[in-house]
Amino acid sequence: MCNGGTKRARTRSWIRCGCYDGAGSGPAEGVGAVQWYRGHALRFEREKILGKPLGRNADKSDESCANANVVAAVDINTIANEVYKHNFPNTYLCPKTIEGMTLDEFNKLDFDMILMSPPCQPFTRIGSQKDVLDPRTKSFLYMLDILPRLSKTPKYILLENVKGFETSVVRDKLIQTLDSCRYIYQEFLLSPTLLGFPNSRLRYFLLAKRQPDTFCFQTSYQIIERFPDHDVTDSRFTDDSNCDQIVTTGDNKGEHKNSGYCAGTDKSEANMTRLYKLETPEHLKKKQFQNNNLSIQMIQEFLEEELKDPSSYFIPLKTLLRYALVLDIVGPSCRRSVCFTKGYGHYVEGTGSVLKTAPDVELSEVFQSFQTLSDDEKLSQLSKLKLRYFTPREIANLHGFPPEFRFPQNISLRQSYRLLGNSLNINVVAKLIGLMVQ
């Protein structure tokens, strides 16, 4: 099942599968792929595999020639499935759990590739960290049991999860299974900033390829934190992916490792050591580093050019008053934003960046002696910034979704945010698939 769509909450269904018949530099026609995803946010990376660049910021020189056919997509989230079907009406969509599929059902799909994203809650740094004891790992453990018993083991496997999975017992079981099935593999920790996206979303990835085939790059037992074809001396690939990370948990909340405004846009910020209560000189330095990286695009490249009703996205004054000191505020000229989670637009703290739309108002002016002001005075100051949430379309742009991606009209704003918050950057996945099949 080589497939994708609009990713969902990290629950139980999470795979895609496909078939590759060719050899050499790339697969021949007829690649059948299967996807299990917690929502199918990734279908669009198939378009790039077929040689079509994705999104307005796609690198047109970076196109692989893989020809893939999505034979099935599997998920139990009804909302995610509705969005997926809206965008890909002709793809077979199986609305069930992975462990609900029999060995015979897997064999009948006759797939050559699996793209999977198992539930992440057992591995998040601020979650319960029950690892293999968490019942939400059941589907993935079932897949590991099924894999060696397939009539034809898939030629390619791609797995995505949160940072933290790499130290889990479940990961060790995965590696044992891959070894026993004679796969070579490579692990990664990658963020979209490596491809020029102004959004930090550090994720674990694993590529596996059935022997005797080999990868087009030198593998390592160490986890790689860049793309193998990137020059390590190139400044844009310096590891800044740990800046502004948020770790999601099952209750939609998150933990900011950083909070504040983007460096380089406020004349007075360089002289501030603590603008927000969570801001430190180290955090400020990291933000300055990313915002000075000219290989990363500005936020303005991903904004809706003609937003019909921006007022509907403005942050309520009551919310501003309560959370002003922990908001991660960015402007159109920033080259950074923090990870968007499924609680975005509903919860405020630790769910994603907000946008300052007042170009002539600096944060230093608004937050000067902020703690000494009355509530009315604080609201008066905060209202000058014209802070708003990013729209679902803008978050989709930051994830690399192409312009033709659409939500059905009956999908609510909150449902859209939830799906996108559990999605990922499809250009990162597309590049990894390209490397895997070469």
Secondary structure by P-SEA (a helix, b strand, c coil): ccccccccccccccccccccccccccccccbbbbbbcccccccaaaaaaaccccccccccccccbbbbbbcccccccaaaaaaaaaacccccccccccccccaaaaaaacccbbbbccccccccccccccccccccaaaaaaaaaacccccccccbbbbbbcccccccaaaaaaaaaaaaacccbbbbbcccccccccbbbbbbbbbbbcccccccbbbbcccccccccccccccccccccccbbbbbccccbbbbccccccccccccccccccccccccaaaaaaaaaaaaccccccccccccccccccccccccaaaaaacccccccccccccccccccccccccccccbbbbbccccccccccccccccccaaaaaaaaaaaccccccaaaaaaaacccccccccccccaaaaaaaaaacccaaaaaaaaaaaac
